[in-house]
């Protein structure tokens, strides 16, 4: 498990939760997973499923790793609760 002070990456979440677990739960191909790693962001639509899988694996699931659209004039914070 990664320490609270370190910045999580998409690849770390895949490694900690398990690629096969995420591929099965999301119903996506290995190619889709590889694309997310290359982009450094998960598609926003994957958030709920990945968050639940992270909670079960006791892995942090920072929102900045998802490709959410920002509200105009509002910056997306890096990682809530990071110290």
Residue pairs with C-beta under 8 A, 6 or more apart in sequence:
1 16
1 58
1 59
2 8
2 12
2 16
2 59
2 60
4 60
4 81
4 82
4 83
5 82
5 83
7 62
7 78
7 79
7 82
8 59
8 60
8 61
8 62
8 65
8 79
9 40
9 65
10 36
10 37
10 39
10 40
10 41
10 42
10 65
11 37
13 42
13 50
13 54
13 59
13 61
13 65
14 22
14 33
14 37
16 54
16 57
16 59
17 50
17 53
17 54
17 57
17 59
18 57
19 30
19 33
21 53
22 28
22 33
22 49
22 50
22 53
23 29
23 30
23 33
25 49
25 53
26 32
26 46
26 49
26 50
36 42
36 43
36 46
39 67
40 65
41 65
41 66
41 67
42 50
42 65
42 66
42 67
43 66
43 67
44 66
44 67
44 68
44 69
46 66
47 63
47 66
47 68
50 61
50 66
51 61
54 60
54 61
55 61
62 78
62 79
62 80
62 82
63 76
63 77
63 79
63 80
64 76
64 77
64 78
64 79
68 76
70 76
